[in-house]
Amino acid sequence: MVPDPESTRATLAGFGEGGLTNANLGEAALLLASLDCPGVPLDQYRDHLASIAKTAVEFSADDPSSALRQAIAGAFGYEGDQKTYDDPQNANLIRVIERRKGLPVSLGILYIETARALGLDACGLNFPNHFLIRLQWDSGRAIVDPFNGGVSLDARALRDLLAHFQGASAELTQAHYTDVTDLDILLRLQNNMKLRLLRDGQLEPALQIIRDMRLLAPVVPSLLREEGLLLARKGERRAAIGCLRDFLSLEGIREPERMDAARVLQVLESQLN
C-alpha cells in the first residue's frame, strides 16, 4: 500500500499526541522519509528492517554489539557516507536503505531498531556533532558508532572523537553519556534535512520539514519560532506574525529566543502599518 501525505501526516500527528514508543522509531522515520518520496510503498522497507534483525540473530556472540556490527555493516554493507556527507539522501531512511549509506543519526536508527528487535536496551546519546548509541544487555554495555562500521568506543576513543569536533581542550563529561529520547532522534534527523534545504535556498521545502517536525513535537516551542522566522524570510508577514505571537505567548521559553522573536515581530508589525 502506498501511503498518501495526508494519512502519513495524520499518523505522525498521532505519534505526537500520544508519544512515541520504542516500536515507533523506525516506522516514524520511514513515514517522514515517504513524505519526500511520494508514491513509494513502504512494506519493502519495513521488511528490510525485519531482515536485518533476523540476520543479526544468526550472529551468535557474547557481545551483542558484535552481532549488530556483523549484520548491519557486514552482511548488509551499511556505511557512513564519507564522500558525499551533505547529500540530503543521507537523512532520508528510504534512500539510506536503498544506497546502504547515510548520516550517523540515520544509520543509528537502523542500529537501534535492530538492537531492540533483539531485546536489547538501546538509545541515542547526547553526544555533540556525531550521533552515537548506547546498547545495554544483562552482562554488559557498549557505546557504538553507527557511522564507522558499528565499532564500540571506550572512554579514550570518545575523548578523541570529542576533541576532533570541539578541539583538544574539550573534556568528556557525564552529560555526554546522557540518553536522548526517540523524539530527539527524529528531530535531529529532520533537522539535518532542513539545514541542507536552507543551505540550498529551498525555503518552502524547509518550511514543510519544520511543520512535519511540529506534528511529532507539538510541545516544542522552538519549532514554532523557527516556522515564524522562516515565514518572515519568505516574506509571508501576516503568517509569520501569527506564529511569533503564538510563540511569545508560551511559558518556559529561553530568554535569548524570546528576545530574538520579539525583535523580529516588532519589525514585521511595523511593516504592516
Long-range contacts (C-beta under 8 A, 24 or more apart in sequence): 1-41, 1-42, 1-43, 2-39, 2-40, 2-41, 3-31, 3-34, 3-41, 3-42, 5-35, 5-38, 8-34, 8-35, 9-35, 9-212, 9-215, 12-212, 12-215, 12-216, 13-215, 13-218, 15-215, 15-216, 16-214, 16-215, 16-216, 16-217, 16-218, 17-218, 20-181, 20-182, 20-183, 20-186, 20-216, 22-116, 22-182, 24-182, 25-109, 25-112, 25-113, 25-116, 25-182, 25-185, 25-186, 26-93, 26-109, 26-110, 26-113, 28-182, 28-186, 28-216, 29-93, 29-106, 29-109, 29-186, 29-189, 30-93, 30-94, 32-93, 32-186, 32-189, 32-190, 32-212, 33-92, 33-93, 33-94, 33-95, 34-94, 35-208, 35-212, 36-92, 36-94, 36-193, 37-92, 37-94, 37-95, 40-94, 42-94, 45-93, 45-94, 45-97, 48-97, 49-110, 49-113, 49-114, 49-117, 50-117, 52-76, 52-110, 52-113, 52-114, 53-113, 53-114, 53-117, 53-118, 56-114, 56-117, 56-118, 57-118, 62-139, 63-140, 63-142, 63-152, 64-115, 64-118, 64-120, 64-135, 64-137, 65-135, 65-142, 65-144, 65-150, 65-152, 67-118, 68-111, 68-114, 68-115, 68-118, 68-135, 68-144, 68-150, 69-144, 69-149, 69-150, 69-151, 71-114, 72-107, 72-110, 72-111, 72-114, 72-146, 72-150, 73-149, 73-150, 76-100, 78-102, 78-107, 78-110, 79-149, 80-104, 80-107, 80-146, 80-147, 80-148, 86-196, 86-199, 88-193, 88-196, 88-197, 90-192, 91-189, 91-190, 91-192, 91-193, 91-196, 92-193, 93-189, 103-131, 103-147, 103-189, 103-192, 104-130, 104-131, 104-132, 104-145, 104-146, 104-147, 105-131, 105-185, 105-188, 105-189, 105-192, 106-189, 107-146, 107-147, 108-132, 108-133, 108-146, 108-185, 109-185, 109-189, 110-146, 111-144, 111-146, 111-150, 112-185, 123-179, 123-180, 123-181, 123-182, 124-179, 124-180, 124-182, 124-184, 124-185, 124-188, 125-176, 125-177, 125-178, 125-179, 125-180, 126-175, 126-176, 126-177, 126-178, 126-179, 126-180, 127-158, 127-161, 127-162, 127-176, 128-162, 128-165, 128-166, 128-176, 129-165, 129-166, 130-161, 130-165, 131-185, 131-188, 134-177, 134-179, 143-177, 183-216, 183-217, 186-216, 187-213, 187-216, 187-217, 187-220, 203-230, 203-233, 203-234, 204-234, 206-230, 207-231, 207-234, 221-247, 221-250, 221-252, 221-253, 221-257, 222-257, 224-250, 225-257, 225-260, 225-261, 228-261, 228-264, 228-265, 229-261, 229-264, 232-264, 232-268, 237-268, 237-271, 237-272, 238-272, 240-264, 240-268, 241-265, 241-268, 241-269, 241-272, 244-268
